[in-house]
Amino acid sequence: MAPGRLALLGAGGIYSAATSSKGWNHPPFEIPRHVYDGWDARKSGAALQTAWDSRFAAYAKQHPELAAAFKRRMAGELPANGARVLLVDPDKCVGCRMCALACPFGNIEVLDRGHAEKCDLCGGDPMCVQFCPRGALRCGPTVSVEAEKRDRWARALADTYRESE
């Protein structure tokens, strides 16, 4: 090593100088037990989980259907038997965001292209469908909505092909 130059790492290097001035007497990449314990949140997390579980159990007793729907949604599952999805008609949607305001779950967003996008977790007659002033939203059984999406896509492809001739 050239005279007057410090070794960046190792004995007598910058690491050694910086750590000794801070009172750090541990080798590189070692986390002392007292530091590790200060960041360990397992005990407080377990206490918070126990509190949540007892509150949710009380809620489930008062509102069993809503609690079951919450558990299903948290598991990422669609409604069983007759699942329904939302279909957005891009020809009718003007991006007014009324559906987003009406959604009690905050699941609707309006994308850059100006059309609403929706998750498929609602069942029944969602508020977004009721509040759409242009009738651009429709909720139906999964099978019929998926078939309609395929039909719309096929019509769009056919229209594109005809225009290119």
Phi and psi in radians as a Rosetta constraint file:
Dihedral C 1 N 2 CA 2 C 2 CIRCULARHARMONIC -1.201 0.35
Dihedral N 2 CA 2 C 2 N 3 CIRCULARHARMONIC 2.540 0.35
Dihedral C 2 N 3 CA 3 C 3 CIRCULARHARMONIC -1.074 0.35
Dihedral N 3 CA 3 C 3 N 4 CIRCULARHARMONIC 2.485 0.35
Dihedral C 3 N 4 CA 4 C 4 CIRCULARHARMONIC 1.485 0.35
Dihedral N 4 CA 4 C 4 N 5 CIRCULARHARMONIC 0.012 0.35
Dihedral C 4 N 5 CA 5 C 5 CIRCULARHARMONIC -1.866 0.35
Dihedral N 5 CA 5 C 5 N 6 CIRCULARHARMONIC 2.483 0.35
Dihedral C 5 N 6 CA 6 C 6 CIRCULARHARMONIC -1.628 0.35
Dihedral N 6 CA 6 C 6 N 7 CIRCULARHARMONIC 2.520 0.35
Dihedral C 6 N 7 CA 7 C 7 CIRCULARHARMONIC -1.305 0.35
Dihedral N 7 CA 7 C 7 N 8 CIRCULARHARMONIC 2.290 0.35
Dihedral C 7 N 8 CA 8 C 8 CIRCULARHARMONIC -1.133 0.35
Dihedral N 8 CA 8 C 8 N 9 CIRCULARHARMONIC -0.716 0.35
Dihedral C 8 N 9 CA 9 C 9 CIRCULARHARMONIC -2.194 0.35
Dihedral N 9 CA 9 C 9 N 10 CIRCULARHARMONIC 2.816 0.35
Dihedral C 9 N 10 CA 10 C 10 CIRCULARHARMONIC 1.714 0.35
Dihedral N 10 CA 10 C 10 N 11 CIRCULARHARMONIC -3.007 0.35
Dihedral C 10 N 11 CA 11 C 11 CIRCULARHARMONIC -1.040 0.35
Dihedral N 11 CA 11 C 11 N 12 CIRCULARHARMONIC 2.225 0.35
Dihedral C 11 N 12 CA 12 C 12 CIRCULARHARMONIC 1.364 0.35
Dihedral N 12 CA 12 C 12 N 13 CIRCULARHARMONIC 0.041 0.35
Dihedral C 12 N 13 CA 13 C 13 CIRCULARHARMONIC -1.535 0.35
Dihedral N 13 CA 13 C 13 N 14 CIRCULARHARMONIC -2.987 0.35
Dihedral C 13 N 14 CA 14 C 14 CIRCULARHARMONIC -1.069 0.35
Dihedral N 14 CA 14 C 14 N 15 CIRCULARHARMONIC -0.720 0.35
Dihedral C 14 N 15 CA 15 C 15 CIRCULARHARMONIC -1.007 0.35
Dihedral N 15 CA 15 C 15 N 16 CIRCULARHARMONIC -0.825 0.35
Dihedral C 15 N 16 CA 16 C 16 CIRCULARHARMONIC -1.099 0.35
Dihedral N 16 CA 16 C 16 N 17 CIRCULARHARMONIC -0.748 0.35
Dihedral C 16 N 17 CA 17 C 17 CIRCULARHARMONIC -1.164 0.35
Dihedral N 17 CA 17 C 17 N 18 CIRCULARHARMONIC -0.748 0.35
Dihedral C 17 N 18 CA 18 C 18 CIRCULARHARMONIC -1.208 0.35
Dihedral N 18 CA 18 C 18 N 19 CIRCULARHARMONIC -0.737 0.35
Dihedral C 18 N 19 CA 19 C 19 CIRCULARHARMONIC -1.289 0.35
Dihedral N 19 CA 19 C 19 N 20 CIRCULARHARMONIC -0.646 0.35
Dihedral C 19 N 20 CA 20 C 20 CIRCULARHARMONIC -1.207 0.35
Dihedral N 20 CA 20 C 20 N 21 CIRCULARHARMONIC -0.559 0.35
Dihedral C 20 N 21 CA 21 C 21 CIRCULARHARMONIC -1.239 0.35
Dihedral N 21 CA 21 C 21 N 22 CIRCULARHARMONIC -0.366 0.35
Dihedral C 21 N 22 CA 22 C 22 CIRCULARHARMONIC -1.719 0.35
Dihedral N 22 CA 22 C 22 N 23 CIRCULARHARMONIC 0.013 0.35
Dihedral C 22 N 23 CA 23 C 23 CIRCULARHARMONIC 1.355 0.35
Dihedral N 23 CA 23 C 23 N 24 CIRCULARHARMONIC 0.384 0.35
Dihedral C 23 N 24 CA 24 C 24 CIRCULARHARMONIC -1.603 0.35
Dihedral N 24 CA 24 C 24 N 25 CIRCULARHARMONIC 1.845 0.35
Dihedral C 24 N 25 CA 25 C 25 CIRCULARHARMONIC -1.862 0.35
Dihedral N 25 CA 25 C 25 N 26 CIRCULARHARMONIC 0.659 0.35
Dihedral C 25 N 26 CA 26 C 26 CIRCULARHARMONIC -2.116 0.35
Dihedral N 26 CA 26 C 26 N 27 CIRCULARHARMONIC 2.621 0.35
Dihedral C 26 N 27 CA 27 C 27 CIRCULARHARMONIC -1.177 0.35
Dihedral N 27 CA 27 C 27 N 28 CIRCULARHARMONIC 2.838 0.35
Dihedral C 27 N 28 CA 28 C 28 CIRCULARHARMONIC -0.986 0.35
Dihedral N 28 CA 28 C 28 N 29 CIRCULARHARMONIC 2.509 0.35
Dihedral C 28 N 29 CA 29 C 29 CIRCULARHARMONIC 1.179 0.35
Dihedral N 29 CA 29 C 29 N 30 CIRCULARHARMONIC 0.227 0.35
Dihedral C 29 N 30 CA 30 C 30 CIRCULARHARMONIC -1.751 0.35
Dihedral N 30 CA 30 C 30 N 31 CIRCULARHARMONIC 2.311 0.35
Dihedral C 30 N 31 CA 31 C 31 CIRCULARHARMONIC -1.860 0.35
Dihedral N 31 CA 31 C 31 N 32 CIRCULARHARMONIC 1.998 0.35
Dihedral C 31 N 32 CA 32 C 32 CIRCULARHARMONIC -1.106 0.35
Dihedral N 32 CA 32 C 32 N 33 CIRCULARHARMONIC 2.672 0.35
Dihedral C 32 N 33 CA 33 C 33 CIRCULARHARMONIC -0.998 0.35
Dihedral N 33 CA 33 C 33 N 34 CIRCULARHARMONIC -0.736 0.35
Dihedral C 33 N 34 CA 34 C 34 CIRCULARHARMONIC -1.161 0.35
Dihedral N 34 CA 34 C 34 N 35 CIRCULARHARMONIC -0.548 0.35
Dihedral C 34 N 35 CA 35 C 35 CIRCULARHARMONIC -1.269 0.35
Dihedral N 35 CA 35 C 35 N 36 CIRCULARHARMONIC -0.800 0.35
Dihedral C 35 N 36 CA 36 C 36 CIRCULARHARMONIC -1.023 0.35
Dihedral N 36 CA 36 C 36 N 37 CIRCULARHARMONIC -0.795 0.35
Dihedral C 36 N 37 CA 37 C 37 CIRCULARHARMONIC -1.108 0.35
Dihedral N 37 CA 37 C 37 N 38 CIRCULARHARMONIC -0.576 0.35
Dihedral C 37 N 38 CA 38 C 38 CIRCULARHARMONIC -1.162 0.35
Dihedral N 38 CA 38 C 38 N 39 CIRCULARHARMONIC -0.444 0.35
Dihedral C 38 N 39 CA 39 C 39 CIRCULARHARMONIC -1.726 0.35
Dihedral N 39 CA 39 C 39 N 40 CIRCULARHARMONIC -0.104 0.35
Dihedral C 39 N 40 CA 40 C 40 CIRCULARHARMONIC -1.357 0.35
Dihedral N 40 CA 40 C 40 N 41 CIRCULARHARMONIC 2.044 0.35
Dihedral C 40 N 41 CA 41 C 41 CIRCULARHARMONIC -1.934 0.35
Dihedral N 41 CA 41 C 41 N 42 CIRCULARHARMONIC 0.334 0.35
Dihedral C 41 N 42 CA 42 C 42 CIRCULARHARMONIC -1.120 0.35
Dihedral N 42 CA 42 C 42 N 43 CIRCULARHARMONIC -0.718 0.35
Dihedral C 42 N 43 CA 43 C 43 CIRCULARHARMONIC -1.187 0.35
Dihedral N 43 CA 43 C 43 N 44 CIRCULARHARMONIC -0.829 0.35
Dihedral C 43 N 44 CA 44 C 44 CIRCULARHARMONIC -1.189 0.35
Dihedral N 44 CA 44 C 44 N 45 CIRCULARHARMONIC -0.600 0.35
Dihedral C 44 N 45 CA 45 C 45 CIRCULARHARMONIC -1.151 0.35
Dihedral N 45 CA 45 C 45 N 46 CIRCULARHARMONIC -0.697 0.35
Dihedral C 45 N 46 CA 46 C 46 CIRCULARHARMONIC -1.133 0.35
Dihedral N 46 CA 46 C 46 N 47 CIRCULARHARMONIC -0.678 0.35
Dihedral C 46 N 47 CA 47 C 47 CIRCULARHARMONIC -1.153 0.35
Dihedral N 47 CA 47 C 47 N 48 CIRCULARHARMONIC -0.733 0.35
Dihedral C 47 N 48 CA 48 C 48 CIRCULARHARMONIC -1.143 0.35
Dihedral N 48 CA 48 C 48 N 49 CIRCULARHARMONIC -0.670 0.35
Dihedral C 48 N 49 CA 49 C 49 CIRCULARHARMONIC -1.136 0.35
Dihedral N 49 CA 49 C 49 N 50 CIRCULARHARMONIC -0.711 0.35
Dihedral C 49 N 50 CA 50 C 50 CIRCULARHARMONIC -1.102 0.35
Dihedral N 50 CA 50 C 50 N 51 CIRCULARHARMONIC -0.744 0.35
Dihedral C 50 N 51 CA 51 C 51 CIRCULARHARMONIC -1.103 0.35
Dihedral N 51 CA 51 C 51 N 52 CIRCULARHARMONIC -0.771 0.35
Dihedral C 51 N 52 CA 52 C 52 CIRCULARHARMONIC -1.071 0.35
Dihedral N 52 CA 52 C 52 N 53 CIRCULARHARMONIC -0.791 0.35
Dihedral C 52 N 53 CA 53 C 53 CIRCULARHARMONIC -1.049 0.35
Dihedral N 53 CA 53 C 53 N 54 CIRCULARHARMONIC -0.726 0.35
Dihedral C 53 N 54 CA 54 C 54 CIRCULARHARMONIC -1.224 0.35
Dihedral N 54 CA 54 C 54 N 55 CIRCULARHARMONIC -0.665 0.35
Dihedral C 54 N 55 CA 55 C 55 CIRCULARHARMONIC -1.160 0.35
Dihedral N 55 CA 55 C 55 N 56 CIRCULARHARMONIC -0.727 0.35
Dihedral C 55 N 56 CA 56 C 56 CIRCULARHARMONIC -1.193 0.35
Dihedral N 56 CA 56 C 56 N 57 CIRCULARHARMONIC -0.615 0.35
Dihedral C 56 N 57 CA 57 C 57 CIRCULARHARMONIC -1.090 0.35
Dihedral N 57 CA 57 C 57 N 58 CIRCULARHARMONIC -0.722 0.35
Dihedral C 57 N 58 CA 58 C 58 CIRCULARHARMONIC -1.135 0.35
Dihedral N 58 CA 58 C 58 N 59 CIRCULARHARMONIC -0.722 0.35
Dihedral C 58 N 59 CA 59 C 59 CIRCULARHARMONIC -1.093 0.35
Dihedral N 59 CA 59 C 59 N 60 CIRCULARHARMONIC -0.740 0.35
Dihedral C 59 N 60 CA 60 C 60 CIRCULARHARMONIC -1.122 0.35
Dihedral N 60 CA 60 C 60 N 61 CIRCULARHARMONIC -0.552 0.35
Dihedral C 60 N 61 CA 61 C 61 CIRCULARHARMONIC -1.192 0.35
Dihedral N 61 CA 61 C 61 N 62 CIRCULARHARMONIC -0.677 0.35
Dihedral C 61 N 62 CA 62 C 62 CIRCULARHARMONIC -1.368 0.35
Dihedral N 62 CA 62 C 62 N 63 CIRCULARHARMONIC -0.611 0.35
Dihedral C 62 N 63 CA 63 C 63 CIRCULARHARMONIC -2.348 0.35
Dihedral N 63 CA 63 C 63 N 64 CIRCULARHARMONIC 1.248 0.35
Dihedral C 63 N 64 CA 64 C 64 CIRCULARHARMONIC -1.088 0.35
Dihedral N 64 CA 64 C 64 N 65 CIRCULARHARMONIC -0.673 0.35
Dihedral C 64 N 65 CA 65 C 65 CIRCULARHARMONIC -1.191 0.35
Dihedral N 65 CA 65 C 65 N 66 CIRCULARHARMONIC -0.738 0.35
Dihedral C 65 N 66 CA 66 C 66 CIRCULARHARMONIC -1.172 0.35
Dihedral N 66 CA 66 C 66 N 67 CIRCULARHARMONIC -0.655 0.35
Dihedral C 66 N 67 CA 67 C 67 CIRCULARHARMONIC -1.137 0.35
Dihedral N 67 CA 67 C 67 N 68 CIRCULARHARMONIC -0.706 0.35
Dihedral C 67 N 68 CA 68 C 68 CIRCULARHARMONIC -1.138 0.35
Dihedral N 68 CA 68 C 68 N 69 CIRCULARHARMONIC -0.714 0.35
Dihedral C 68 N 69 CA 69 C 69 CIRCULARHARMONIC -1.124 0.35
Dihedral N 69 CA 69 C 69 N 70 CIRCULARHARMONIC -0.684 0.35
Dihedral C 69 N 70 CA 70 C 70 CIRCULARHARMONIC -1.096 0.35
Dihedral N 70 CA 70 C 70 N 71 CIRCULARHARMONIC -0.815 0.35
Dihedral C 70 N 71 CA 71 C 71 CIRCULARHARMONIC -1.063 0.35
Dihedral N 71 CA 71 C 71 N 72 CIRCULARHARMONIC -0.734 0.35
Dihedral C 71 N 72 CA 72 C 72 CIRCULARHARMONIC -1.086 0.35
Dihedral N 72 CA 72 C 72 N 73 CIRCULARHARMONIC -0.789 0.35
Dihedral C 72 N 73 CA 73 C 73 CIRCULARHARMONIC -1.171 0.35
Dihedral N 73 CA 73 C 73 N 74 CIRCULARHARMONIC -0.671 0.35
Dihedral C 73 N 74 CA 74 C 74 CIRCULARHARMONIC -1.162 0.35
Dihedral N 74 CA 74 C 74 N 75 CIRCULARHARMONIC -0.472 0.35
Dihedral C 74 N 75 CA 75 C 75 CIRCULARHARMONIC -1.459 0.35
Dihedral N 75 CA 75 C 75 N 76 CIRCULARHARMONIC -0.087 0.35
Dihedral C 75 N 76 CA 76 C 76 CIRCULARHARMONIC 1.333 0.35
Dihedral N 76 CA 76 C 76 N 77 CIRCULARHARMONIC 0.415 0.35
Dihedral C 76 N 77 CA 77 C 77 CIRCULARHARMONIC -1.718 0.35
Dihedral N 77 CA 77 C 77 N 78 CIRCULARHARMONIC 2.547 0.35
Dihedral C 77 N 78 CA 78 C 78 CIRCULARHARMONIC -1.405 0.35
Dihedral N 78 CA 78 C 78 N 79 CIRCULARHARMONIC 2.792 0.35
Dihedral C 78 N 79 CA 79 C 79 CIRCULARHARMONIC -1.024 0.35
Dihedral N 79 CA 79 C 79 N 80 CIRCULARHARMONIC 2.486 0.35
Dihedral C 79 N 80 CA 80 C 80 CIRCULARHARMONIC -1.408 0.35
Dihedral N 80 CA 80 C 80 N 81 CIRCULARHARMONIC 2.696 0.35
Dihedral C 80 N 81 CA 81 C 81 CIRCULARHARMONIC 0.883 0.35
Dihedral N 81 CA 81 C 81 N 82 CIRCULARHARMONIC 1.742 0.35
Dihedral C 81 N 82 CA 82 C 82 CIRCULARHARMONIC 1.379 0.35
Dihedral N 82 CA 82 C 82 N 83 CIRCULARHARMONIC 0.635 0.35
Dihedral C 82 N 83 CA 83 C 83 CIRCULARHARMONIC -0.970 0.35
Dihedral N 83 CA 83 C 83 N 84 CIRCULARHARMONIC 2.501 0.35
Dihedral C 83 N 84 CA 84 C 84 CIRCULARHARMONIC -2.083 0.35
Dihedral N 84 CA 84 C 84 N 85 CIRCULARHARMONIC 2.580 0.35
Dihedral C 84 N 85 CA 85 C 85 CIRCULARHARMONIC -2.271 0.35
Dihedral N 85 CA 85 C 85 N 86 CIRCULARHARMONIC 2.879 0.35
Dihedral C 85 N 86 CA 86 C 86 CIRCULARHARMONIC -1.796 0.35
Dihedral N 86 CA 86 C 86 N 87 CIRCULARHARMONIC 2.373 0.35
Dihedral C 86 N 87 CA 87 C 87 CIRCULARHARMONIC -1.981 0.35
Dihedral N 87 CA 87 C 87 N 88 CIRCULARHARMONIC 2.232 0.35
Dihedral C 87 N 88 CA 88 C 88 CIRCULARHARMONIC -1.809 0.35
Dihedral N 88 CA 88 C 88 N 89 CIRCULARHARMONIC 2.158 0.35
Dihedral C 88 N 89 CA 89 C 89 CIRCULARHARMONIC -1.544 0.35
Dihedral N 89 CA 89 C 89 N 90 CIRCULARHARMONIC 1.869 0.35
Dihedral C 89 N 90 CA 90 C 90 CIRCULARHARMONIC -1.170 0.35
Dihedral N 90 CA 90 C 90 N 91 CIRCULARHARMONIC -0.334 0.35
Dihedral C 90 N 91 CA 91 C 91 CIRCULARHARMONIC -1.302 0.35
Dihedral N 91 CA 91 C 91 N 92 CIRCULARHARMONIC -0.452 0.35
Dihedral C 91 N 92 CA 92 C 92 CIRCULARHARMONIC -1.730 0.35
Dihedral N 92 CA 92 C 92 N 93 CIRCULARHARMONIC -0.488 0.35
Dihedral C 92 N 93 CA 93 C 93 CIRCULARHARMONIC -1.236 0.35
Dihedral N 93 CA 93 C 93 N 94 CIRCULARHARMONIC 2.207 0.35
Dihedral C 93 N 94 CA 94 C 94 CIRCULARHARMONIC -1.910 0.35
Dihedral N 94 CA 94 C 94 N 95 CIRCULARHARMONIC 0.083 0.35
Dihedral C 94 N 95 CA 95 C 95 CIRCULARHARMONIC 1.279 0.35
Dihedral N 95 CA 95 C 95 N 96 CIRCULARHARMONIC 0.564 0.35
Dihedral C 95 N 96 CA 96 C 96 CIRCULARHARMONIC -1.300 0.35
Dihedral N 96 CA 96 C 96 N 97 CIRCULARHARMONIC -0.296 0.35
Dihedral C 96 N 97 CA 97 C 97 CIRCULARHARMONIC 1.272 0.35
Dihedral N 97 CA 97 C 97 N 98 CIRCULARHARMONIC 0.231 0.35
Dihedral C 97 N 98 CA 98 C 98 CIRCULARHARMONIC -1.128 0.35
Dihedral N 98 CA 98 C 98 N 99 CIRCULARHARMONIC -0.645 0.35
Dihedral C 98 N 99 CA 99 C 99 CIRCULARHARMONIC -1.107 0.35
Dihedral N 99 CA 99 C 99 N 100 CIRCULARHARMONIC -0.702 0.35
Dihedral C 99 N 100 CA 100 C 100 CIRCULARHARMONIC -1.139 0.35
Dihedral N 100 CA 100 C 100 N 101 CIRCULARHARMONIC -0.661 0.35
Dihedral C 100 N 101 CA 101 C 101 CIRCULARHARMONIC -1.205 0.35
Dihedral N 101 CA 101 C 101 N 102 CIRCULARHARMONIC -0.581 0.35
Dihedral C 101 N 102 CA 102 C 102 CIRCULARHARMONIC -1.414 0.35
Dihedral N 102 CA 102 C 102 N 103 CIRCULARHARMONIC -0.414 0.35
Dihedral C 102 N 103 CA 103 C 103 CIRCULARHARMONIC -1.179 0.35
Dihedral N 103 CA 103 C 103 N 104 CIRCULARHARMONIC 2.048 0.35
Dihedral C 103 N 104 CA 104 C 104 CIRCULARHARMONIC -1.247 0.35
Dihedral N 104 CA 104 C 104 N 105 CIRCULARHARMONIC -0.226 0.35
Dihedral C 104 N 105 CA 105 C 105 CIRCULARHARMONIC -1.775 0.35
Dihedral N 105 CA 105 C 105 N 106 CIRCULARHARMONIC -0.124 0.35
Dihedral C 105 N 106 CA 106 C 106 CIRCULARHARMONIC 1.168 0.35
Dihedral N 106 CA 106 C 106 N 107 CIRCULARHARMONIC 0.555 0.35
Dihedral C 106 N 107 CA 107 C 107 CIRCULARHARMONIC -1.644 0.35
Dihedral N 107 CA 107 C 107 N 108 CIRCULARHARMONIC -0.102 0.35
Dihedral C 107 N 108 CA 108 C 108 CIRCULARHARMONIC -1.751 0.35
Dihedral N 108 CA 108 C 108 N 109 CIRCULARHARMONIC 2.407 0.35
Dihedral C 108 N 109 CA 109 C 109 CIRCULARHARMONIC -2.366 0.35
Dihedral N 109 CA 109 C 109 N 110 CIRCULARHARMONIC 2.667 0.35
Dihedral C 109 N 110 CA 110 C 110 CIRCULARHARMONIC -1.801 0.35
Dihedral N 110 CA 110 C 110 N 111 CIRCULARHARMONIC 2.121 0.35
Dihedral C 110 N 111 CA 111 C 111 CIRCULARHARMONIC -1.409 0.35
Dihedral N 111 CA 111 C 111 N 112 CIRCULARHARMONIC 3.018 0.35
Dihedral C 111 N 112 CA 112 C 112 CIRCULARHARMONIC -0.984 0.35
Dihedral N 112 CA 112 C 112 N 113 CIRCULARHARMONIC -0.562 0.35
Dihedral C 112 N 113 CA 113 C 113 CIRCULARHARMONIC -1.346 0.35
Dihedral N 113 CA 113 C 113 N 114 CIRCULARHARMONIC -0.006 0.35
Dihedral C 113 N 114 CA 114 C 114 CIRCULARHARMONIC 1.577 0.35
Dihedral N 114 CA 114 C 114 N 115 CIRCULARHARMONIC 0.156 0.35
Dihedral C 114 N 115 CA 115 C 115 CIRCULARHARMONIC -1.986 0.35
Dihedral N 115 CA 115 C 115 N 116 CIRCULARHARMONIC 2.587 0.35
Dihedral C 115 N 116 CA 116 C 116 CIRCULARHARMONIC -1.243 0.35
Dihedral N 116 CA 116 C 116 N 117 CIRCULARHARMONIC 2.574 0.35
Dihedral C 116 N 117 CA 117 C 117 CIRCULARHARMONIC -2.179 0.35
Dihedral N 117 CA 117 C 117 N 118 CIRCULARHARMONIC 2.589 0.35
Dihedral C 117 N 118 CA 118 C 118 CIRCULARHARMONIC -2.477 0.35
Dihedral N 118 CA 118 C 118 N 119 CIRCULARHARMONIC 2.561 0.35
Dihedral C 118 N 119 CA 119 C 119 CIRCULARHARMONIC -1.317 0.35
Dihedral N 119 CA 119 C 119 N 120 CIRCULARHARMONIC 2.927 0.35
Dihedral C 119 N 120 CA 120 C 120 CIRCULARHARMONIC -1.927 0.35
Dihedral N 120 CA 120 C 120 N 121 CIRCULARHARMONIC 0.576 0.35
Dihedral C 120 N 121 CA 121 C 121 CIRCULARHARMONIC -1.686 0.35
Dihedral N 121 CA 121 C 121 N 122 CIRCULARHARMONIC -0.212 0.35
Dihedral C 121 N 122 CA 122 C 122 CIRCULARHARMONIC -1.343 0.35
Dihedral N 122 CA 122 C 122 N 123 CIRCULARHARMONIC 2.632 0.35
Dihedral C 122 N 123 CA 123 C 123 CIRCULARHARMONIC -2.177 0.35
Dihedral N 123 CA 123 C 123 N 124 CIRCULARHARMONIC 3.007 0.35
Dihedral C 123 N 124 CA 124 C 124 CIRCULARHARMONIC 1.256 0.35
Dihedral N 124 CA 124 C 124 N 125 CIRCULARHARMONIC -2.362 0.35
Dihedral C 124 N 125 CA 125 C 125 CIRCULARHARMONIC -2.048 0.35
Dihedral N 125 CA 125 C 125 N 126 CIRCULARHARMONIC 1.583 0.35
Dihedral C 125 N 126 CA 126 C 126 CIRCULARHARMONIC -1.093 0.35
Dihedral N 126 CA 126 C 126 N 127 CIRCULARHARMONIC 2.679 0.35
Dihedral C 126 N 127 CA 127 C 127 CIRCULARHARMONIC -1.065 0.35
Dihedral N 127 CA 127 C 127 N 128 CIRCULARHARMONIC -0.594 0.35
Dihedral C 127 N 128 CA 128 C 128 CIRCULARHARMONIC -1.068 0.35
Dihedral N 128 CA 128 C 128 N 129 CIRCULARHARMONIC -0.658 0.35
Dihedral C 128 N 129 CA 129 C 129 CIRCULARHARMONIC -1.151 0.35
Dihedral N 129 CA 129 C 129 N 130 CIRCULARHARMONIC -0.730 0.35
Dihedral C 129 N 130 CA 130 C 130 CIRCULARHARMONIC -1.163 0.35
Dihedral N 130 CA 130 C 130 N 131 CIRCULARHARMONIC -0.569 0.35
Dihedral C 130 N 131 CA 131 C 131 CIRCULARHARMONIC -1.614 0.35
Dihedral N 131 CA 131 C 131 N 132 CIRCULARHARMONIC -0.119 0.35
Dihedral C 131 N 132 CA 132 C 132 CIRCULARHARMONIC -1.241 0.35
Dihedral N 132 CA 132 C 132 N 133 CIRCULARHARMONIC 2.001 0.35
Dihedral C 132 N 133 CA 133 C 133 CIRCULARHARMONIC -1.265 0.35
Dihedral N 133 CA 133 C 133 N 134 CIRCULARHARMONIC -0.311 0.35
Dihedral C 133 N 134 CA 134 C 134 CIRCULARHARMONIC -1.810 0.35
Dihedral N 134 CA 134 C 134 N 135 CIRCULARHARMONIC -0.023 0.35
Dihedral C 134 N 135 CA 135 C 135 CIRCULARHARMONIC 1.184 0.35
Dihedral N 135 CA 135 C 135 N 136 CIRCULARHARMONIC 0.542 0.35
Dihedral C 135 N 136 CA 136 C 136 CIRCULARHARMONIC -1.460 0.35
Dihedral N 136 CA 136 C 136 N 137 CIRCULARHARMONIC -0.195 0.35
Dihedral C 136 N 137 CA 137 C 137 CIRCULARHARMONIC -1.930 0.35
Dihedral N 137 CA 137 C 137 N 138 CIRCULARHARMONIC 2.447 0.35
Dihedral C 137 N 138 CA 138 C 138 CIRCULARHARMONIC -2.503 0.35
Dihedral N 138 CA 138 C 138 N 139 CIRCULARHARMONIC 2.385 0.35
Dihedral C 138 N 139 CA 139 C 139 CIRCULARHARMONIC -1.936 0.35
Dihedral N 139 CA 139 C 139 N 140 CIRCULARHARMONIC 2.325 0.35
Dihedral C 139 N 140 CA 140 C 140 CIRCULARHARMONIC -2.692 0.35
Dihedral N 140 CA 140 C 140 N 141 CIRCULARHARMONIC 3.086 0.35
Dihedral C 140 N 141 CA 141 C 141 CIRCULARHARMONIC -1.043 0.35
Dihedral N 141 CA 141 C 141 N 142 CIRCULARHARMONIC 2.588 0.35
Dihedral C 141 N 142 CA 142 C 142 CIRCULARHARMONIC -0.931 0.35
Dihedral N 142 CA 142 C 142 N 143 CIRCULARHARMONIC -0.780 0.35
Dihedral C 142 N 143 CA 143 C 143 CIRCULARHARMONIC -1.112 0.35
Dihedral N 143 CA 143 C 143 N 144 CIRCULARHARMONIC -0.830 0.35
Dihedral C 143 N 144 CA 144 C 144 CIRCULARHARMONIC -1.209 0.35
Dihedral N 144 CA 144 C 144 N 145 CIRCULARHARMONIC -0.654 0.35
Dihedral C 144 N 145 CA 145 C 145 CIRCULARHARMONIC -1.184 0.35
Dihedral N 145 CA 145 C 145 N 146 CIRCULARHARMONIC -0.737 0.35
Dihedral C 145 N 146 CA 146 C 146 CIRCULARHARMONIC -1.105 0.35
Dihedral N 146 CA 146 C 146 N 147 CIRCULARHARMONIC -0.690 0.35
Dihedral C 146 N 147 CA 147 C 147 CIRCULARHARMONIC -1.124 0.35
Dihedral N 147 CA 147 C 147 N 148 CIRCULARHARMONIC -0.696 0.35
Dihedral C 147 N 148 CA 148 C 148 CIRCULARHARMONIC -1.151 0.35
Dihedral N 148 CA 148 C 148 N 149 CIRCULARHARMONIC -0.675 0.35
Dihedral C 148 N 149 CA 149 C 149 CIRCULARHARMONIC -1.075 0.35
Dihedral N 149 CA 149 C 149 N 150 CIRCULARHARMONIC -0.760 0.35
Dihedral C 149 N 150 CA 150 C 150 CIRCULARHARMONIC -1.109 0.35
Dihedral N 150 CA 150 C 150 N 151 CIRCULARHARMONIC -0.736 0.35
Dihedral C 150 N 151 CA 151 C 151 CIRCULARHARMONIC -1.091 0.35
Dihedral N 151 CA 151 C 151 N 152 CIRCULARHARMONIC -0.764 0.35
Dihedral C 151 N 152 CA 152 C 152 CIRCULARHARMONIC -1.084 0.35
Dihedral N 152 CA 152 C 152 N 153 CIRCULARHARMONIC -0.727 0.35
Dihedral C 152 N 153 CA 153 C 153 CIRCULARHARMONIC -1.117 0.35
Dihedral N 153 CA 153 C 153 N 154 CIRCULARHARMONIC -0.746 0.35
Dihedral C 153 N 154 CA 154 C 154 CIRCULARHARMONIC -1.110 0.35
Dihedral N 154 CA 154 C 154 N 155 CIRCULARHARMONIC -0.731 0.35
Dihedral C 154 N 155 CA 155 C 155 CIRCULARHARMONIC -1.102 0.35
Dihedral N 155 CA 155 C 155 N 156 CIRCULARHARMONIC -0.716 0.35
Dihedral C 155 N 156 CA 156 C 156 CIRCULARHARMONIC -1.113 0.35
Dihedral N 156 CA 156 C 156 N 157 CIRCULARHARMONIC -0.715 0.35
Dihedral C 156 N 157 CA 157 C 157 CIRCULARHARMONIC -1.126 0.35
Dihedral N 157 CA 157 C 157 N 158 CIRCULARHARMONIC -0.732 0.35
Dihedral C 157 N 158 CA 158 C 158 CIRCULARHARMONIC -1.107 0.35
Dihedral N 158 CA 158 C 158 N 159 CIRCULARHARMONIC -0.742 0.35
Dihedral C 158 N 159 CA 159 C 159 CIRCULARHARMONIC -1.090 0.35
Dihedral N 159 CA 159 C 159 N 160 CIRCULARHARMONIC -0.725 0.35
Dihedral C 159 N 160 CA 160 C 160 CIRCULARHARMONIC -1.101 0.35
Dihedral N 160 CA 160 C 160 N 161 CIRCULARHARMONIC -0.718 0.35
Dihedral C 160 N 161 CA 161 C 161 CIRCULARHARMONIC -1.131 0.35
Dihedral N 161 CA 161 C 161 N 162 CIRCULARHARMONIC -0.765 0.35
Dihedral C 161 N 162 CA 162 C 162 CIRCULARHARMONIC -1.097 0.35
Dihedral N 162 CA 162 C 162 N 163 CIRCULARHARMONIC -0.679 0.35
Dihedral C 162 N 163 CA 163 C 163 CIRCULARHARMONIC -1.166 0.35
Dihedral N 163 CA 163 C 163 N 164 CIRCULARHARMONIC -0.520 0.35
Dihedral C 163 N 164 CA 164 C 164 CIRCULARHARMONIC -1.416 0.35
Dihedral N 164 CA 164 C 164 N 165 CIRCULARHARMONIC -0.218 0.35
